Amino acid sequence: MASGDFCSPGEGMEILQQVCSKQLPPCNLSKEDLLRNPHFSKLLLNLSQHVDESGLSLTLAKEQAQAWKEVRLHKTTWLRSEILHRVIQELLVDYYVKMQDTNVTSEDKKFHETLEQRLLVTELMRLLGPSQEKEIPPLLGMEKADLLELMPLSEDFVWMRARLQQEVEEQLKKKCFTLLCYHDPNSDADSETVKAAKVWKLAEVLVGEQQQCQDAKSQQKEQMLLLEKKSATYSQVLLRCLTLLQRLLQEHRLKTQSELDRINAQYLEVKCSAMILKLRMEELKILSDTYTVEKVEVHRLIRDRLEGAIHLQEQDMEKSRQVLNSYEVLGEEFDRLVKEYTVLKQATENKRWALLEFNKAYR
């Protein structure tokens, strides 16, 4: 295929968009962008021929696949030895727990003691490591020859190893059955033969489920990429819609705004007048329901009497004001006479009270 055919309209744009979404980082390129930049489109297509779906070059992808293969191989080897080591440790732990609860046979005791001794010596020899450098003194001044003396007898080791295979197989079988029951709780009631058959296929089932999870994750990733693209497209559409709305507001609404404001003002004025009339009507209705004709007549009589009394009080107040005004003409002389009159009146009252008390005393 020629390089000029890559950027042809129609199918070429769709292929280029698929390449950008799978092999290159998402850049939210539309068909219009690709058509406007044909040289950039050619660059993307040429670049896609040298990279895989993860974005690595083909050479690096091949080296990475080989490295992962070696890592998985070493991981499998390490897991086998680690599982065997942990199973042996669990056997020893179970033995000591069982020894505290019940009595153990001499064969079990000999087997577990030989196993523990062999395991400890092996771990110590591994800690010492190869003594290639003579300048470095050995750990704790011990040599491998010193540890070999602590090894169990050869016949005991052969007997222990033959039984260890059976014990490890039994322990692994229990773990496999436990894993099967965890994965499929309905298998708990099956026989050992059925469980063994299911365990034989359990690895394939788990690999299939793992593959389903990976496929689901890949689909989710594709859906997320599609969602990001659609979100970007929706954002652009929304921006265009907002631009159109802004233009409509500027071109149309502002022209009719004054007319709308006048109509709204008239409407609010009419509505306010209607509300005032309604309130007045409610007020008159409440008054008519509260006061009858007899009550209104009585209130009118009471008001007339109160107004007559108020008129008389105002006349009396006017007369008193005139008298006070005539007294104010006298000035300070009038104030002095008022004080003398007050003193004389007080003295008269005191003498009258003393006279009454004197008459009471002589009766």
The 8 nearest C-alpha neighbors of each residue, nearest first, counted from 0:
[[1, 2, 4, 5, 3, 6, 11, 44],
 [0, 2, 3, 4, 5, 6, 41, 7],
 [1, 3, 4, 5, 0, 41, 6, 45],
 [2, 4, 1, 5, 6, 7, 41, 0],
 [5, 3, 7, 2, 1, 6, 0, 11],
 [6, 4, 3, 2, 11, 7, 41, 1],
 [5, 7, 4, 11, 37, 3, 8, 12],
 [6, 8, 11, 4, 5, 9, 12, 3],
 [9, 7, 11, 12, 6, 10, 34, 30],
 [10, 8, 11, 12, 13, 7, 6, 14],
 [9, 11, 13, 12, 14, 8, 7, 15],
 [10, 12, 14, 7, 13, 9, 5, 6],
 [11, 13, 15, 10, 14, 9, 8, 16],
 [14, 12, 16, 10, 15, 11, 17, 9],
 [15, 13, 17, 11, 16, 12, 18, 10],
 [14, 16, 18, 12, 13, 17, 11, 19],
 [15, 17, 19, 13, 18, 14, 12, 20],
 [18, 16, 14, 20, 15, 19, 21, 13],
 [17, 19, 15, 21, 16, 20, 22, 14],
 [20, 18, 23, 16, 17, 21, 22, 15],
 [19, 21, 17, 18, 25, 23, 22, 16],
 [22, 20, 18, 52, 19, 23, 17, 24],
 [23, 21, 52, 18, 19, 54, 51, 20],
 [24, 22, 19, 21, 54, 20, 25, 18],
 [23, 25, 26, 19, 20, 22, 54, 21],
 [26, 24, 20, 27, 23, 19, 224, 28],
 [25, 27, 28, 24, 19, 23, 20, 228],
 [28, 26, 25, 228, 29, 231, 227, 232],
 [29, 27, 26, 32, 30, 33, 16, 31],
 [28, 30, 32, 31, 33, 27, 16, 34],
 [29, 31, 33, 32, 34, 12, 28, 16],
 [30, 32, 34, 29, 33, 35, 28, 36],
 [33, 31, 35, 29, 30, 34, 28, 36],
 [34, 32, 30, 36, 35, 31, 40, 37],
 [33, 35, 31, 36, 32, 37, 30, 6],
 [34, 36, 32, 33, 31, 37, 30, 38],
 [37, 35, 33, 39, 34, 38, 32, 40],
 [36, 38, 40, 39, 34, 33, 35, 6],
 [39, 37, 41, 40, 36, 42, 6, 43],
 [38, 40, 42, 36, 41, 37, 43, 33],
 [41, 39, 37, 43, 38, 42, 33, 44],
 [42, 40, 38, 44, 39, 43, 45, 37],
 [41, 43, 39, 45, 40, 44, 46, 38],
 [42, 44, 46, 40, 41, 45, 47, 39],
 [45, 43, 47, 41, 46, 42, 40, 48],
 [46, 44, 42, 47, 48, 43, 41, 49],
 [45, 47, 43, 44, 48, 49, 42, 50],
 [46, 48, 44, 50, 49, 45, 43, 22],
 [49, 47, 46, 45, 50, 44, 51, 57],
 [48, 50, 47, 46, 56, 57, 51, 45],
 [51, 49, 56, 55, 47, 57, 54, 48],
 [50, 52, 54, 53, 55, 22, 57, 56],
 [51, 53, 22, 54, 21, 50, 23, 55],
 [54, 52, 51, 55, 22, 50, 23, 21],
 [53, 55, 51, 50, 52, 22, 23, 56],
 [56, 54, 50, 53, 51, 60, 59, 57],
 [55, 57, 50, 59, 58, 49, 60, 51],
 [56, 58, 60, 50, 59, 49, 61, 51],
 [59, 57, 61, 60, 56, 62, 55, 63],
 [58, 60, 62, 56, 61, 57, 63, 55],
 [59, 61, 57, 63, 58, 62, 55, 56],
 [62, 60, 64, 58, 63, 59, 57, 65],
 [63, 61, 59, 65, 64, 60, 66, 58],
 [62, 64, 60, 66, 61, 65, 59, 67],
 [63, 65, 61, 67, 62, 66, 60, 68],
 [66, 64, 68, 62, 63, 67, 61, 69],
 [67, 65, 63, 69, 68, 64, 62, 70],
 [66, 68, 70, 64, 69, 65, 71, 63],
 [69, 67, 65, 71, 66, 70, 64, 72],
 [70, 68, 72, 66, 71, 67, 73, 65],
 [71, 69, 67, 73, 72, 68, 74, 66],
 [70, 72, 74, 68, 69, 73, 75, 67],
 [71, 73, 69, 75, 74, 70, 68, 76],
 [74, 72, 76, 70, 75, 71, 77, 69],
 [73, 75, 71, 77, 72, 76, 70, 78],
 [74, 76, 78, 72, 73, 77, 71, 79],
 [77, 75, 73, 79, 74, 78, 72, 80],
 [76, 78, 74, 80, 79, 75, 81, 73],
 [77, 79, 81, 75, 76, 80, 82, 74],
 [80, 78, 82, 76, 77, 81, 83, 75],
 [79, 81, 83, 77, 78, 82, 84, 76],
 [80, 82, 78, 84, 83, 79, 77, 85],
 [83, 81, 85, 79, 84, 80, 78, 86],
 [84, 82, 80, 86, 81, 85, 79, 87],
 [85, 83, 81, 87, 82, 86, 80, 88],
 [84, 86, 88, 82, 87, 83, 89, 81],
 [87, 85, 89, 83, 88, 84, 82, 90],
 [86, 88, 90, 84, 85, 89, 83, 91],
 [89, 87, 85, 91, 90, 86, 92, 84],
 [88, 90, 92, 86, 91, 87, 93, 85],
 [91, 89, 87, 93, 88, 92, 94, 86],
 [90, 92, 94, 88, 89, 93, 95, 87],
 [93, 91, 89, 95, 94, 90, 88, 96],
 [94, 92, 96, 90, 91, 95, 89, 97],
 [93, 95, 91, 97, 92, 96, 98, 90],
 [96, 94, 98, 92, 97, 93, 91, 99],
 [95, 97, 93, 99, 98, 94, 92, 100],
 [96, 98, 94, 100, 95, 99, 101, 93],
 [97, 99, 95, 96, 101, 100, 102, 94],
 [98, 100, 96, 97, 101, 95, 102, 94],
 [99, 101, 97, 98, 96, 102, 95, 103],
 [102, 100, 98, 97, 99, 103, 96, 104],
 [101, 103, 98, 104, 100, 99, 97, 105],
 [104, 102, 98, 107, 101, 105, 108, 97],
 [105, 103, 107, 106, 108, 102, 109, 98],
 [104, 106, 108, 107, 109, 103, 110, 102],
 [107, 105, 109, 108, 104, 110, 103, 111],
 [108, 106, 110, 104, 105, 109, 111, 103],
 [107, 109, 105, 106, 111, 110, 112, 104],
 [108, 110, 106, 112, 107, 111, 113, 105],
 [111, 109, 107, 113, 108, 112, 159, 106],
 [110, 112, 114, 108, 113, 109, 115, 107],
 [111, 113, 115, 109, 114, 110, 108, 116],
 [112, 114, 116, 110, 111, 115, 109, 117],
 [115, 113, 111, 117, 112, 116, 118, 110],
 [114, 116, 118, 112, 117, 113, 111, 119],
 [117, 115, 113, 119, 118, 114, 112, 120],
 [116, 118, 114, 120, 115, 119, 113, 121],
 [119, 117, 115, 121, 116, 120, 114, 122],
 [120, 118, 122, 116, 121, 117, 115, 123],
 [121, 119, 123, 117, 122, 118, 124, 116],
 [120, 122, 124, 118, 119, 123, 117, 125],
 [123, 121, 125, 119, 124, 120, 118, 126],
 [124, 122, 126, 120, 125, 121, 119, 127],
 [125, 123, 127, 121, 126, 122, 120, 143],
 [124, 126, 122, 128, 123, 127, 121, 129],
 [127, 125, 123, 128, 124, 122, 138, 121],
 [126, 128, 124, 125, 138, 123, 129, 137],
 [127, 129, 125, 126, 130, 124, 123, 143],
 [130, 128, 131, 127, 125, 132, 124, 126],
 [131, 129, 132, 128, 133, 137, 127, 135],
 [132, 130, 129, 133, 135, 134, 128, 137],
 [133, 131, 134, 130, 135, 129, 136, 137],
 [132, 134, 135, 131, 130, 136, 137, 129],
 [133, 135, 132, 136, 131, 137, 130, 138],
 [136, 134, 133, 132, 137, 130, 131, 138],
 [135, 137, 134, 138, 140, 133, 139, 132],
 [138, 136, 140, 141, 139, 135, 142, 127],
 [137, 139, 140, 141, 127, 136, 142, 126],
 [140, 138, 141, 137, 136, 142, 127, 126],
 [139, 141, 137, 138, 136, 142, 145, 127],
 [142, 140, 139, 137, 138, 145, 143, 146],
 [141, 143, 144, 145, 137, 140, 146, 127],
 [144, 142, 146, 145, 147, 124, 141, 127],
 [143, 145, 147, 142, 146, 148, 141, 149],
 [146, 144, 143, 142, 147, 148, 141, 149],
 [147, 145, 143, 148, 149, 144, 120, 142],
 [148, 146, 144, 150, 149, 145, 143, 120],
 [147, 149, 146, 150, 145, 144, 151, 143],
 [150, 148, 146, 147, 151, 120, 145, 116],
 [149, 151, 147, 148, 117, 152, 120, 146],
 [152, 150, 113, 156, 153, 149, 155, 117],
 [153, 151, 155, 154, 156, 150, 157, 113],
 [152, 154, 156, 155, 157, 151, 150, 158],
 [153, 155, 157, 156, 152, 158, 151, 159],
 [156, 154, 158, 152, 153, 157, 159, 151],
 [155, 157, 159, 153, 154, 158, 160, 152],
 [158, 156, 154, 160, 159, 155, 153, 161],
 [157, 159, 155, 161, 156, 160, 154, 162],
 [160, 158, 156, 162, 157, 161, 110, 163],
 [161, 159, 163, 157, 162, 158, 156, 164],
 [160, 162, 158, 159, 163, 164, 157, 165],
 [161, 163, 159, 165, 164, 160, 166, 158],
 [164, 162, 160, 166, 165, 161, 159, 167],
 [163, 165, 167, 162, 166, 161, 168, 160],
 [166, 164, 168, 162, 163, 167, 169, 161],
 [165, 167, 163, 169, 168, 164, 170, 162],
 [168, 166, 170, 164, 169, 165, 163, 171],
 [167, 169, 165, 171, 166, 170, 172, 164],
 [170, 168, 172, 166, 167, 171, 165, 173],
 [169, 171, 167, 173, 172, 168, 166, 174],
 [172, 170, 174, 168, 173, 169, 167, 175],
 [171, 173, 169, 175, 170, 174, 168, 176],
 [174, 172, 176, 170, 171, 175, 177, 169],
 [173, 175, 177, 171, 176, 172, 178, 170],
 [176, 174, 172, 178, 177, 173, 179, 171],
 [175, 177, 179, 173, 178, 174, 180, 172],
 [176, 178, 174, 180, 175, 179, 173, 181],
 [177, 179, 175, 181, 176, 180, 174, 182],
 [178, 180, 176, 182, 181, 177, 183, 175],
 [181, 179, 184, 183, 177, 182, 187, 178],
 [180, 182, 178, 179, 183, 184, 177, 176],
 [181, 183, 179, 180, 178, 184, 177, 186],
 [182, 184, 180, 185, 181, 186, 179, 187],
 [185, 183, 180, 186, 181, 187, 182, 179],
 [186, 184, 183, 187, 188, 180, 189, 182],
 [187, 185, 189, 184, 188, 180, 183, 194],
 [186, 188, 185, 180, 189, 184, 183, 179],
 [187, 189, 186, 185, 190, 184, 180, 194],
 [190, 188, 186, 187, 193, 194, 191, 185],
 [189, 191, 193, 192, 194, 188, 187, 186],
 [190, 192, 194, 193, 195, 189, 196, 176],
 [191, 193, 195, 194, 190, 196, 189, 197],
 [194, 192, 196, 190, 195, 191, 189, 197],
 [193, 195, 191, 197, 196, 192, 198, 190],
 [196, 194, 198, 192, 193, 197, 191, 199],
 [197, 195, 193, 199, 194, 198, 192, 200],
 [196, 198, 194, 200, 199, 195, 201, 193],
 [199, 197, 201, 195, 200, 196, 194, 179],
 [198, 200, 196, 197, 201, 195, 202, 203],
 [201, 199, 197, 198, 203, 202, 204, 196],
 [202, 200, 198, 204, 203, 199, 197, 205],
 [201, 203, 205, 204, 200, 206, 199, 198],
 [202, 204, 206, 200, 201, 205, 207, 199],
 [205, 203, 201, 207, 202, 206, 208, 200],
 [206, 204, 208, 202, 207, 203, 209, 201],
 [205, 207, 209, 203, 204, 208, 210, 202],
 [208, 206, 210, 204, 205, 209, 203, 211],
 [207, 209, 211, 205, 210, 206, 204, 212],
 [210, 208, 206, 212, 211, 207, 205, 213],
 [209, 211, 207, 213, 208, 212, 214, 206],
 [212, 210, 208, 214, 209, 213, 215, 207],
 [213, 211, 215, 209, 210, 214, 216, 208],
 [212, 214, 216, 210, 215, 211, 217, 209],
 [215, 213, 217, 211, 216, 212, 210, 218],
 [214, 216, 212, 218, 213, 217, 219, 211],
 [215, 217, 219, 213, 214, 218, 220, 212],
 [218, 216, 214, 220, 219, 215, 213, 221],
 [219, 217, 221, 215, 220, 216, 222, 214],
 [218, 220, 216, 222, 217, 221, 215, 223],
 [221, 219, 217, 223, 218, 222, 216, 224],
 [222, 220, 218, 224, 223, 219, 225, 217],
 [221, 223, 225, 219, 220, 224, 226, 218],
 [222, 224, 226, 220, 225, 221, 219, 227],
 [225, 223, 227, 221, 226, 222, 220, 228],
 [226, 224, 222, 228, 223, 227, 221, 229],
 [225, 227, 223, 229, 224, 228, 222, 230],
 [228, 226, 230, 224, 225, 229, 223, 231],
 [229, 227, 231, 225, 230, 226, 27, 232],
 [228, 230, 232, 226, 231, 227, 233, 225],
 [231, 229, 227, 233, 228, 232, 226, 234],
 [230, 232, 234, 228, 229, 233, 227, 235],
 [233, 231, 229, 235, 234, 230, 228, 236],
 [234, 232, 236, 230, 235, 231, 229, 237],
 [235, 233, 237, 231, 232, 236, 230, 238],
 [234, 236, 238, 232, 233, 237, 239, 231],
 [237, 235, 233, 239, 238, 234, 240, 232],
 [236, 238, 240, 234, 239, 235, 233, 241],
 [237, 239, 241, 235, 240, 236, 234, 242],
 [238, 240, 242, 236, 237, 241, 243, 235],
 [241, 239, 237, 243, 242, 238, 244, 236],
 [240, 242, 244, 238, 243, 239, 245, 237],
 [241, 243, 239, 245, 240, 244, 238, 246],
 [244, 242, 240, 246, 241, 245, 247, 239],
 [245, 243, 247, 241, 246, 242, 240, 248],
 [244, 246, 248, 242, 243, 247, 241, 249],
 [245, 247, 249, 243, 248, 244, 250, 242],
 [248, 246, 244, 250, 245, 249, 251, 243],
 [249, 247, 252, 245, 246, 251, 250, 244],
 [248, 250, 246, 247, 253, 251, 245, 252],
 [249, 251, 247, 248, 246, 252, 253, 254],
 [252, 250, 254, 248, 247, 253, 249, 255],
 [251, 253, 248, 254, 255, 256, 249, 250],
 [252, 254, 256, 255, 251, 249, 248, 250],
 [255, 253, 252, 251, 256, 250, 257, 249],
 [254, 256, 258, 252, 253, 257, 259, 251],
 [255, 257, 253, 259, 258, 254, 252, 260],
 [256, 258, 260, 259, 255, 261, 254, 253],
 [259, 257, 261, 255, 260, 256, 262, 254],
 [258, 260, 256, 262, 257, 261, 263, 255],
 [259, 261, 257, 263, 258, 262, 264, 256],
 [262, 260, 264, 258, 263, 259, 257, 265],
 [263, 261, 259, 265, 264, 260, 266, 258],
 [262, 264, 266, 260, 261, 265, 259, 267],
 [265, 263, 261, 267, 266, 262, 260, 268],
 [266, 264, 268, 262, 263, 267, 269, 261],
 [265, 267, 263, 269, 264, 268, 270, 262],
 [266, 268, 270, 264, 265, 269, 271, 263],
 [269, 267, 265, 271, 270, 266, 264, 272],
 [270, 268, 272, 266, 271, 267, 273, 265],
 [269, 271, 267, 273, 268, 272, 266, 274],
 [272, 270, 274, 268, 273, 269, 267, 275],
 [273, 271, 275, 269, 274, 270, 276, 268],
 [272, 274, 270, 276, 271, 275, 277, 269],
 [273, 275, 277, 271, 272, 276, 278, 270],
 [274, 276, 278, 272, 277, 273, 279, 271],
 [277, 275, 279, 273, 278, 274, 280, 272],
 [276, 278, 274, 280, 275, 279, 273, 281],
 [277, 279, 281, 275, 280, 276, 274, 282],
 [280, 278, 282, 276, 281, 277, 275, 283],
 [281, 279, 277, 283, 282, 278, 284, 276],
 [280, 282, 284, 278, 279, 283, 285, 277],
 [283, 281, 279, 285, 280, 284, 278, 286],
 [284, 282, 286, 280, 285, 281, 287, 279],
 [283, 285, 281, 287, 282, 286, 280, 288],
 [284, 286, 288, 282, 283, 287, 289, 281],
 [287, 285, 283, 289, 288, 284, 290, 282],
 [286, 288, 284, 289, 285, 290, 283, 291],
 [289, 287, 285, 286, 290, 284, 291, 283],
 [288, 290, 286, 287, 285, 291, 284, 294],
 [289, 291, 287, 294, 286, 288, 295, 292],
 [290, 292, 294, 293, 295, 289, 287, 288],
 [293, 291, 295, 294, 296, 290, 297, 287],
 [294, 292, 296, 295, 291, 297, 290, 298],
 [295, 293, 297, 291, 296, 292, 290, 298],
 [294, 296, 298, 292, 293, 297, 299, 291],
 [297, 295, 299, 293, 298, 294, 292, 300],
 [298, 296, 294, 300, 299, 295, 301, 293],
 [299, 297, 301, 295, 296, 300, 302, 294],
 [298, 300, 296, 302, 297, 301, 295, 303],
 [301, 299, 303, 297, 302, 298, 304, 296],
 [302, 300, 298, 304, 299, 303, 305, 297],
 [301, 303, 299, 305, 300, 304, 306, 298],
 [304, 302, 306, 300, 305, 301, 307, 299],
 [305, 303, 307, 301, 306, 302, 308, 300],
 [306, 304, 302, 308, 307, 303, 309, 301],
 [305, 307, 309, 303, 304, 308, 302, 310],
 [308, 306, 310, 304, 309, 305, 303, 311],
 [309, 307, 305, 311, 310, 306, 312, 304],
 [308, 310, 306, 312, 307, 311, 305, 313],
 [309, 311, 307, 313, 308, 312, 306, 314],
 [312, 310, 314, 308, 313, 309, 315, 307],
 [313, 311, 309, 315, 314, 310, 316, 308],
 [312, 314, 316, 310, 311, 315, 309, 317],
 [315, 313, 317, 311, 316, 312, 318, 310],
 [316, 314, 318, 312, 317, 313, 319, 311],
 [315, 317, 313, 319, 314, 318, 312, 320],
 [318, 316, 320, 314, 315, 319, 313, 321],
 [319, 317, 315, 321, 320, 316, 314, 322],
 [318, 320, 322, 316, 321, 317, 323, 315],
 [319, 321, 317, 323, 318, 322, 316, 324],
 [320, 322, 324, 318, 319, 323, 317, 325],
 [323, 321, 319, 325, 324, 320, 326, 318],
 [324, 322, 326, 320, 325, 321, 327, 319],
 [323, 325, 321, 327, 322, 326, 320, 328],
 [326, 324, 322, 323, 328, 327, 321, 329],
 [327, 325, 323, 328, 324, 329, 322, 333],
 [326, 328, 324, 329, 325, 330, 323, 333],
 [327, 329, 326, 330, 325, 324, 333, 323],
 [330, 328, 333, 327, 326, 332, 331, 325],
 [329, 331, 328, 327, 332, 333, 334, 326],
 [332, 330, 334, 333, 335, 329, 336, 327],
 [333, 331, 335, 334, 330, 329, 336, 337],
 [332, 334, 336, 331, 329, 335, 330, 337],
 [333, 335, 331, 337, 332, 336, 338, 330],
 [334, 336, 338, 332, 337, 333, 331, 339],
 [337, 335, 339, 333, 338, 334, 340, 332],
 [338, 336, 340, 334, 335, 339, 341, 333],
 [337, 339, 341, 335, 340, 336, 342, 334],
 [340, 338, 342, 336, 341, 337, 343, 335],
 [339, 341, 337, 343, 338, 342, 336, 344],
 [340, 342, 338, 344, 339, 343, 345, 337],
 [341, 343, 339, 345, 344, 340, 346, 338],
 [344, 342, 346, 340, 345, 341, 347, 339],
 [343, 345, 347, 341, 342, 346, 340, 348],
 [344, 346, 342, 348, 343, 347, 341, 349],
 [347, 345, 343, 349, 348, 344, 342, 350],
 [348, 346, 344, 350, 349, 345, 343, 351],
 [347, 349, 351, 345, 346, 350, 352, 344],
 [348, 350, 346, 352, 347, 351, 353, 345],
 [351, 349, 353, 347, 352, 348, 354, 346],
 [352, 350, 348, 354, 353, 349, 347, 355],
 [351, 353, 349, 355, 350, 354, 348, 356],
 [354, 352, 350, 356, 355, 351, 357, 349],
 [355, 353, 357, 351, 356, 352, 350, 358],
 [356, 354, 352, 358, 357, 353, 359, 351],
 [355, 357, 359, 353, 354, 358, 352, 360],
 [358, 356, 354, 360, 355, 359, 353, 361],
 [357, 359, 355, 361, 360, 356, 354, 362],
 [360, 358, 356, 357, 362, 361, 355, 354],
 [359, 361, 357, 358, 362, 356, 355, 354],
 [362, 360, 358, 359, 357, 356, 355, 354],
 [361, 359, 360, 358, 357, 356, 355, 354]]
